[in-house]
């Protein structure tokens, strides 16, 4: 028995695997691990799906991904299309298709270069389309559009419902979730990991840090400094309007994430940066920046100029310097793993990342290479042409 277990601070829970963070990636990793027979405890500082996993824009998007993410995103998209078989719920997934609009010839040339880059790397899911095809797909769009990129099997889902589905599926496999249980310290003693919380210590053989914007602080405790910073991402939802848009939309030249739900409301996002309060665990809306996004929507759909905004919100997400997540085993300690820093675009990858992280922890290696996301990689910025994230539909939050 080590000194923690001998001290007056009780070990209140033990498992094979401890997961810090009750968002989609934590819940998915916990579910996939428990499905493999591991005992799992999830520690969540607030409540499950409280932050970026619960109230983001819900984009299920392979379009515009950085090249290193594409195999992972394609794998995850296949899982989205069969989600009820996996977790017993479709998460509200709608295969609406995703359309990235070009408004000028220069932007269309950028789209053409993007598709050529993907084809040169063996990817054919993004298709260049002309103005006529764009307007066939979305007749209500402004006639100034000149073309774009179309991905038919992409779509959107409901974030809180999806994360809850993974939580419930995990609980059916024996996962124990502790909400209101913030982790202030992690320590490895002998072969076991310990996490200190207000409830006491939790212990396990293996530890996964999937705490979103708060993961960098825990990685630092393990001696691994990651160039990660928080951003407050914003969304707004409109009043109801008659149906006019079926696809999930993004734009080439300006930030946009746009979709209309069956109830007529429109959700607008697209990496709209607000204010992140990491210590206070919340994001704040910057209304002046929302005005610019609203103008983009009116430019593309002039008939919406008088549509009212019902509400707006912001939340906290982790961004890395090279715009790629950290999905990795520790390089400084044994049996320590990371899954964070998804830069506002992690929702779509939750199903596959959870499976691969579980493989990494249980089998020692994932079935799909995650080398590009190693924690000890060079975090130099990747080429903008390869990342093309302006259509991101995973802006955040509460």
C-alpha positions in Angstrom: 0.0 0.0 0.0 1.5 3.4 -1.0 1.4 6.6 1.0 -1.7 7.9 -0.6 -3.7 4.8 0.3 -2.1 5.0 3.8 -3.0 8.7 4.3 -6.2 10.2 5.8 -7.3 11.1 2.2 -9.3 8.1 1.1 -9.2 6.4 -2.2 -12.9 6.5 -3.0 -12.8 4.7 -6.3 -10.6 2.2 -8.2 -10.8 0.9 -11.8 -8.6 -0.4 -14.6 -8.9 3.0 -16.4 -9.5 6.5 -15.2 -10.9 9.1 -17.7 -10.7 12.8 -16.8 -13.4 14.6 -18.8 -17.0 13.7 -19.5 -17.3 15.2 -23.0 -17.9 13.2 -26.1 -14.2 12.0 -26.4 -14.1 11.0 -22.7 -17.4 9.2 -22.9 -16.6 7.5 -26.2 -13.2 6.3 -24.9 -14.8 5.1 -21.7 -17.5 3.2 -23.6 -15.2 1.6 -26.1 -12.8 0.6 -23.2 -15.6 -0.9 -21.1 -16.9 -2.7 -24.2 -13.5 -4.4 -24.3 -13.9 -5.6 -20.7 -12.1 -2.9 -18.8 -13.5 -1.3 -15.6 -13.7 2.4 -16.2 -14.4 5.5 -14.0 -15.0 8.9 -15.7 -14.4 12.1 -13.6 -16.2 15.2 -14.8 -15.7 18.6 -13.2 -19.1 19.9 -14.1 -21.7 17.6 -15.7 -21.4 15.3 -18.7 -21.5 17.3 -22.0 -21.3 20.6 -20.1 -18.7 22.2 -22.4 -17.7 21.8 -26.1 -19.2 18.4 -26.5 -22.7 19.3 -25.4 -23.7 22.4 -27.2 -21.5 22.8 -30.2 -22.9 23.3 -33.7 -23.0 19.5 -34.2 -21.2 19.3 -37.5 -20.5 15.8 -38.8 -17.9 17.1 -41.2 -15.1 15.5 -43.2 -15.1 18.5 -45.6 -12.1 20.8 -45.2 -10.2 18.6 -42.7 -6.4 19.0 -42.4 -4.8 16.1 -44.3 -3.6 14.2 -41.2 -7.2 14.1 -39.9 -8.9 12.8 -43.0 -8.5 9.0 -42.4 -9.7 9.5 -38.9 -12.7 11.6 -40.0 -13.7 9.2 -42.7 -13.5 6.3 -40.2 -15.7 8.2 -37.8 -18.2 9.2 -40.5 -18.8 5.5 -41.3 -19.5 5.0 -37.6 -22.0 7.9 -37.6 -24.0 6.2 -40.3 -24.4 3.1 -38.1 -24.5 4.8 -34.7 -27.7 3.1 -33.5 -26.1 -0.3 -33.9 -23.1 1.0 -31.8 -24.8 2.9 -28.9 -28.5 2.4 -29.4 -29.2 6.0 -30.6 -28.5 7.9 -33.8 -27.6 11.1 -31.9 -30.0 13.0 -34.1 -27.7 12.5 -37.0 -29.0 13.9 -40.3 -26.9 13.1 -43.4 -27.7 16.5 -45.0 -24.5 16.7 -47.0 -22.1 19.6 -46.5 -21.6 22.4 -49.0 -18.7 24.9 -48.9 -19.6 27.9 -51.0 -17.3 29.9 -53.2 -18.4 33.5 -53.8 -15.6 34.6 -56.2 -13.5 33.1 -58.9 -10.5 33.3 -56.7 -12.3 31.3 -54.0 -13.4 28.7 -56.6 -9.8 28.4 -57.7 -9.0 27.8 -54.0 -11.6 25.0 -53.9 -10.3 23.5 -57.1 -6.7 23.4 -55.6 -8.1 21.8 -52.4 -9.9 19.0 -54.3 -6.8 18.4 -56.4 -4.6 18.2 -53.3 -7.0 15.6 -51.8 -7.1 13.6 -55.0 -3.3 13.6 -55.1 -3.4 12.0 -51.7 -6.0 9.4 -52.6 -9.1 11.1 -51.2 -12.2 11.5 -53.3 -14.9 12.5 -50.8 -14.8 16.2 -51.7 -16.3 17.1 -55.1 -15.9 20.4 -56.9 -19.2 21.7 -58.2 -20.2 24.6 -60.4 -22.7 27.4 -59.8 -25.6 25.6 -61.3 -25.1 22.6 -59.1 -24.8 24.7 -56.0 -28.1 26.4 -56.8 -29.8 23.1 -57.6 -28.8 21.9 -54.1 -29.7 25.2 -52.4 -32.0 27.4 -54.6 -32.4 30.1 -51.9 -28.7 31.0 -52.0 -27.7 34.4 -53.4 -27.1 34.2 -57.1 -23.6 35.7 -56.7 -22.2 32.3 -55.7 -19.9 30.7 -58.3 -19.5 27.2 -57.1 -18.1 25.2 -54.2 -17.2 21.8 -52.7 -19.9 19.2 -51.9 -19.6 16.2 -49.6 -22.7 14.1 -49.8 -22.3 11.8 -46.7 -21.5 14.6 -44.2 -24.2 16.1 -42.1 -25.0 17.2 -38.6 -26.2 15.7 -35.2 -27.3 16.8 -31.8 -24.3 17.2 -29.5 -25.9 16.8 -26.1 -28.0 13.8 -27.3 -24.9 12.2 -28.9 -22.7 12.6 -25.8 -25.5 11.3 -23.6 -25.9 8.3 -25.9 -22.3 7.4 -25.4 -22.6 7.9 -21.7 -25.6 5.7 -21.4 -24.0 3.0 -23.6 -21.0 3.2 -21.3 -23.0 2.9 -18.2 -24.7 -0.2 -19.6 -21.2 -1.6 -20.0 -20.4 -0.8 -16.3 -18.7 2.7 -16.7 -19.1 4.8 -13.5 -19.5 8.6 -14.1 -18.7 11.0 -11.3 -20.0 14.5 -12.0 -19.0 17.6 -10.0 -15.7 15.9 -9.5 -12.9 18.2 -10.7 -9.4 16.8 -10.8 -6.8 19.1 -9.3 -3.8 16.8 -9.4 -2.6 13.6 -11.0 0.2 11.4 -9.7 1.8 8.1 -10.6 2.8 6.0 -7.6 4.4 2.7 -8.5 2.2 1.2 -11.2 -0.9 3.1 -10.4 -2.2 6.5 -11.3 -4.0 8.7 -8.8 -6.3 11.6 -9.4 -7.1 14.0 -6.5 -10.6 15.4 -6.4 -12.8 17.0 -3.7 -14.4 13.6 -3.1 -11.0 12.0 -2.4 -8.5 10.1 -4.6 -9.4 7.9 -7.5 -6.9 5.2 -8.6 -6.4 3.1 -11.8 -3.7 1.4 -13.7 -4.2 3.7 -16.7 -5.2 7.3 -17.0 -6.7 9.2 -19.9 -6.7 13.0 -19.9 -9.7 14.1 -22.1 -10.5 17.3 -20.3 -10.8 19.7 -23.2 -9.4 23.2 -22.6 -8.3 22.1 -19.1 -6.1 19.2 -20.3 -3.0 21.3 -20.8 -2.7 21.9 -17.0 -2.8 18.2 -16.3 -0.3 17.4 -19.0 2.0 20.0 -17.4 1.8 18.1 -14.2 3.1 15.0 -16.0 6.1 17.1 -17.4 4.6 17.5 -20.9 4.2 21.1 -21.9 1.8 21.4 -24.8 1.3 24.6 -26.8 -2.4 24.7 -26.2 -4.6 27.7 -25.4 -8.4 28.2 -24.7 -10.7 30.1 -27.0 -14.3 31.1 -26.4 -16.4 29.9 -29.4 -19.8 31.4 -30.1 -23.1 30.2 -31.7 -26.4 31.8 -32.2 -29.8 30.4 -33.1 -32.6 32.3 -34.9 -36.3 32.5 -34.7 -38.2 30.0 -36.8 -38.5 30.6 -40.5 -40.1 28.5 -43.4 -37.8 25.7 -44.7 -35.3 27.0 -47.2 -32.0 25.1 -46.6 -31.3 21.4 -46.5 -27.5 21.1 -46.5 -25.1 22.2 -43.8 -23.2 25.2 -45.2 -19.8 26.7 -44.9 -18.0 29.4 -46.9 -14.6 29.6 -48.5 -13.7 33.2 -47.9 -15.2 33.9 -44.4 -16.1 31.9 -41.3 -19.5 30.3 -41.5 -21.3 27.2 -40.1 -24.9 27.2 -41.0 -27.8 24.8 -40.9 -31.6 24.8 -40.6 -33.3 22.4 -38.3 -36.7 20.7 -38.9 -38.3 23.2 -36.5 -37.3 26.1 -38.7 -34.6 27.6 -36.5 -31.2 28.3 -38.0 -28.0 27.7 -36.1 -25.1 30.0 -37.1 -21.5 29.5 -36.0 -18.1 28.9 -37.7 -15.2 29.5 -35.3 -16.6 32.7 -34.0 -14.2 33.7 -31.3 -15.7 35.0 -28.1 -14.1 35.3 -24.6 -12.8 32.3 -22.7 -12.7 32.3 -18.9 -10.7 29.1 -18.1 -10.7 29.6 -14.4 -14.4 30.4 -14.3 -15.1 27.5 -16.6 -17.3 29.4 -19.0 -17.3 31.4 -22.2 -18.7 34.9 -22.9 -20.4 36.2 -26.0 -18.8 39.1 -28.0 -21.8 40.6 -29.7 -19.9 42.8 -32.0 -18.3 39.7 -33.6 -21.6 38.1 -33.9 -22.8 41.0 -36.1 -20.2 40.1 -38.7 -21.4 36.6 -38.9 -25.0 37.7 -39.2 -24.0 39.9 -42.1 -22.4 36.9 -43.8 -25.7 35.0 -43.5 -27.7 37.9 -45.0 -25.3 38.2 -47.9 -25.9 34.6 -48.7 -29.6 34.5 -48.0 -31.0 38.0 -48.5 -34.5 37.0 -47.5 -33.3 36.5 -43.9 -32.4 40.2 -43.4 -35.3 40.7 -40.9 -35.0 37.3 -39.1 -34.5 37.7 -35.4 -31.9 36.1 -33.2 -33.4 34.0 -30.4 -30.2 33.5 -28.3 -26.5 33.3 -28.5 -23.9 31.5 -26.3 -20.2 30.8 -26.0 -18.1 28.1 -24.5 -14.5 27.1 -24.0 -12.4 24.9 -26.3 -8.7 24.0 -26.5 -6.7 25.0 -29.5 -3.2 23.9 -30.4 -0.6 25.9 -32.3 -0.7 23.6 -35.4 -4.5 23.2 -35.4 -4.3 19.4 -34.8 -5.4 17.5 -31.7 -3.3 15.6 -29.2 -4.3 11.9 -29.4 -1.3 10.1 -27.9 0.4 8.1 -25.2 2.5 10.1 -22.8 6.2 10.3 -23.7 7.2 10.9 -20.0 5.2 8.4 -18.1 3.8 4.9 -18.5 0.1 4.2 -18.8 -0.8 7.9 -19.4 -2.8 8.9 -22.4 -4.2 12.1 -24.0 -7.2 13.0 -26.2 -7.7 16.8 -26.4 -7.1 20.0 -28.4 -9.6 19.4 -31.1 -9.6 23.1 -32.1 -13.4 23.4 -32.3 -13.7 20.6 -34.8 -13.7 17.4 -32.6 -17.4 16.5 -32.4 -17.4 14.5 -35.7 -14.4 12.5 -34.7 -15.7 11.4 -31.3 -16.9 7.9 -32.2 -13.7 6.8 -34.0 -11.3 8.6 -31.6 -12.9 6.8 -28.7 -12.4 3.4 -30.3 -8.8 4.2 -31.3 -7.9 5.6 -27.8 -9.4 2.4 -26.2 -7.2 0.3 -28.6 -4.2 2.4 -27.7 -4.8 1.9 -24.0 -5.8 -1.8 -24.1 -3.9 -3.2 -27.0 -0.8 -0.9 -26.9 -1.4 0.5 -30.4 -4.4 1.8 -32.4 -5.7 0.1 -35.6 -5.3 3.5 -37.4 -2.1 5.4 -37.1 -2.2 8.4 -34.8 1.4 9.4 -35.2 0.4 12.9 -36.6 -1.2 13.7 -33.2 1.7 12.6 -30.9 2.2 14.8 -27.9 5.9 15.2 -28.6 5.5 16.3 -32.2 6.7 19.7 -33.6 3.7 22.0 -33.2 4.7 24.2 -36.2 1.6 25.5 -38.1 0.5 23.3 -40.9 -0.1 24.6 -44.4 -3.3 26.6 -44.6 -4.2 25.1 -47.9 -4.1 21.7 -46.4 -6.2 22.7 -43.3 -8.9 24.8 -44.8 -11.0 24.9 -41.7 -13.4 27.8 -42.6 -16.3 25.4 -42.8 -15.9 24.1 -39.3 -19.2 23.1 -37.7 -18.0 22.3 -34.3 -17.9 25.8 -32.8 -18.8 25.6 -29.2 -21.1 25.7 -26.6 -23.1 26.1 -23.5 
